[in-house]
Amino acid sequence: MVGCPTRGVCTIVDAQGTPEDYTTFADKLGLKITAVIETHIQADHLSSSAELARKTGATLYFGPKAAVKYQFEEFADGATIKVGRRTIKAIHTPGHTPEHICLLVDDWLVMTGDTLFVGDVGRVDLVEEGAETARVKAKAKDLYQSVHKLLKLPDWTEIYPGHYRGSACGKGMDSKTSSTIGRERRKNPALQLSEQAFIKYLFEDMPVAPKDFLKIKSQNSGGG
């Protein structure tokens, strides 16, 4: 949740569970949910963002050309939305998924979803069975460019990723739940690699994919 108590509004990012989890919490804080944002089509949990947006009347946002079968507003690279006095800017970071966006909030923190973790980066192999190797490698190249796009942010920018150690969405994640761009620039092993070495890294020793990830992605995209 990103909220502005002064104006009494908030946005929810990557909702899961039931919509009531969020509406009840927002009500306790005296906030109205006016926007719901998905950083990407999730593969490890069922999303409740579309349902939450319908029930609250909030605008649902996805990154460019998200392949979902329900209505949303595109949150294009460089675009901003206002949440009361707060500003959220979209940074298009394809790689983990084509539509993936990171969210720069008030110029000092960035929600990195499944693109950049503390100590690791996202995986690119969660694709349908039989996907062409060239296509997956192209995703890896996109991810390399995306994480280096994030590294252009100031070192003091705080990062809040979608996962930490214990998740199947990466292999070297730290147990820390937040970091800074500067720390990751110096400490994250994946960010020390050349593009070729980075691509090779993404295909080595990956954990077992989340169970039924294709069915989860299908449901989250509106496929039922």
C-alpha positions in Angstrom: 0.0 0.0 0.0 1.2 3.5 -0.9 -1.0 6.1 0.9 -1.5 9.8 1.4 -3.2 10.3 4.8 -3.5 14.0 4.2 -5.8 13.4 1.2 -7.2 10.2 2.5 -6.3 8.0 -0.6 -4.1 5.1 -1.4 -3.1 2.6 -4.0 -2.5 -1.2 -3.7 0.4 -2.9 -5.5 0.3 -6.6 -6.5 -2.8 -7.6 -4.4 -3.3 -11.2 -3.4 -5.7 -12.8 -0.9 -9.2 -11.3 -0.8 -10.2 -7.8 -1.6 -11.6 -7.5 1.9 -8.1 -7.8 3.3 -7.3 -4.5 1.7 -10.6 -2.6 2.0 -10.7 -3.4 5.7 -7.2 -2.3 6.3 -7.7 0.9 4.3 -10.9 1.7 6.2 -9.1 1.4 9.5 -6.6 4.0 8.2 -9.3 6.2 6.9 -8.1 5.8 3.3 -9.9 5.2 0.0 -8.4 2.9 -2.5 -8.3 4.9 -5.8 -5.7 2.9 -7.8 -4.6 -0.8 -8.0 -1.3 -1.6 -9.8 0.1 -4.9 -10.9 3.8 -4.9 -11.6 3.4 -7.9 -13.8 1.2 -11.0 -14.5 2.1 -13.2 -11.5 3.1 -16.8 -11.8 3.5 -17.8 -8.1 0.3 -16.6 -6.5 -3.3 -15.8 -7.5 -3.8 -12.1 -8.0 -6.8 -10.3 -6.5 -6.1 -6.9 -8.2 -8.8 -7.0 -10.8 -11.4 -8.0 -8.3 -10.2 -5.4 -5.9 -10.4 -2.7 -8.6 -14.0 -3.8 -9.5 -15.2 -3.8 -5.9 -13.7 -0.4 -5.0 -14.1 1.4 -8.3 -10.4 2.0 -8.4 -8.4 2.3 -11.7 -6.5 -0.9 -12.5 -3.0 -0.3 -14.0 -0.7 -2.7 -15.9 2.5 -2.2 -17.8 2.6 -1.8 -21.6 0.7 -4.4 -23.6 -0.1 -6.6 -20.7 -1.8 -9.8 -22.1 -4.8 -9.9 -19.8 -8.5 -10.4 -20.9 -10.0 -7.7 -18.8 -10.0 -3.9 -18.8 -7.0 -1.9 -17.5 -5.2 1.3 -18.0 -1.7 1.1 -19.5 0.9 2.5 -17.2 3.5 3.4 -19.8 7.2 3.9 -19.2 7.8 7.3 -17.7 4.1 8.0 -17.0 3.1 9.1 -13.5 0.0 8.9 -11.4 -0.9 10.9 -8.3 -1.9 9.3 -5.0 -2.9 12.4 -3.1 0.3 14.3 -2.6 2.5 11.3 -3.6 3.7 10.5 -7.1 4.2 7.1 -8.6 6.3 6.8 -11.8 6.3 3.7 -14.1 9.7 2.3 -15.2 9.1 -0.4 -17.9 11.5 -3.3 -17.0 10.7 -6.2 -19.3 12.6 -9.5 -18.8 10.9 -11.5 -16.1 7.7 -10.7 -18.1 7.2 -8.5 -21.1 4.9 -6.0 -19.4 6.8 -5.8 -16.1 7.0 -2.3 -14.5 8.9 -1.0 -11.5 7.3 1.8 -9.5 9.4 4.8 -8.5 7.6 6.5 -5.5 8.3 10.1 -4.7 11.8 9.8 -6.2 13.3 8.0 -3.2 12.0 4.4 -3.2 11.3 2.0 -6.0 9.1 -1.1 -5.9 11.0 -3.6 -8.1 8.6 -6.5 -8.3 10.4 -9.5 -9.8 13.0 -7.6 -11.7 15.6 -6.8 -9.0 15.8 -8.5 -5.6 18.1 -8.0 -2.7 21.1 -10.0 -3.8 19.6 -11.4 -6.9 17.5 -10.7 -10.1 14.3 -12.2 -11.4 14.1 -15.4 -13.4 13.2 -15.6 -17.1 12.4 -19.3 -17.6 8.7 -19.2 -16.4 7.4 -19.7 -19.9 5.2 -22.4 -21.6 6.7 -25.8 -22.2 8.6 -26.0 -25.4 9.3 -22.3 -25.7 12.1 -21.6 -28.1 15.6 -21.1 -26.5 16.1 -18.0 -28.6 12.9 -16.4 -27.1 14.0 -17.2 -23.5 17.5 -15.8 -24.2 15.9 -12.7 -25.6 14.0 -12.3 -22.3 17.3 -12.7 -20.4 18.9 -9.9 -22.5 15.8 -7.7 -21.8 16.3 -8.3 -18.0 19.9 -7.4 -18.2 19.0 -4.0 -19.8 16.2 -3.5 -17.3 18.3 -4.0 -14.2 20.9 -1.6 -15.6 18.1 0.8 -16.3 17.4 0.7 -12.5 21.0 1.2 -11.7 20.8 4.7 -13.3 18.8 5.7 -10.2 20.7 7.4 -7.4 22.5 5.2 -5.0 20.4 6.3 -2.1 17.2 5.1 -3.7 15.6 2.4 -1.5 14.4 -0.7 -3.2 11.4 -2.9 -2.1 11.2 -6.1 -4.1 8.3 -8.5 -4.5 10.2 -11.5 -2.9 13.0 -12.4 -0.5 14.8 -15.5 0.5 12.6 -18.6 0.5 10.8 -17.7 -2.7 11.2 -19.8 -5.9 11.3 -16.6 -8.0 15.1 -16.4 -7.6 18.1 -18.4 -6.4 20.3 -16.0 -4.5 17.9 -13.7 -2.7 18.9 -12.3 0.7 16.6 -12.5 3.7 16.6 -8.7 3.8 13.3 -7.3 2.6 14.7 -4.0 1.3 18.0 -2.5 0.2 19.3 0.5 -1.8 20.4 0.8 -5.4 24.0 1.6 -4.1 24.1 -1.6 -2.0 22.9 -3.7 -4.9 25.3 -2.1 -7.3 28.2 -3.1 -5.0 26.9 -6.4 -3.5 24.5 -8.1 -5.9 26.5 -10.8 -7.7 24.3 -10.7 -10.8 25.0 -7.0 -11.3 28.8 -7.6 -11.5 28.5 -9.6 -14.7 28.8 -8.8 -18.4 25.7 -9.3 -20.5 26.9 -12.7 -21.8 27.8 -13.9 -18.3 24.5 -12.5 -16.9 22.5 -14.5 -19.4 24.5 -17.7 -18.6 23.9 -17.0 -14.9 20.1 -16.9 -15.4 20.1 -20.5 -16.7 22.3 -22.1 -14.0 21.0 -23.8 -10.8 17.6 -22.3 -10.9 15.2 -23.6 -8.2 12.2 -25.7 -9.2 9.5 -23.5 -10.8 6.4 -22.7 -8.7 3.9 -25.5 -8.8 1.2 -25.0 -11.5 2.7 -21.7 -12.5 1.2 -21.9 -16.0 -2.3 -22.4 -14.6 -1.7 -19.5 -12.1 -0.6 -17.2 -15.0 -3.6 -18.2 -17.0 -6.0 -17.4 -14.2 -4.3 -14.1 -13.5 -4.5 -13.1 -17.1 -8.3 -13.8 -17.1 -8.1 -17.2 -18.8 -10.0 -19.0 -15.9 
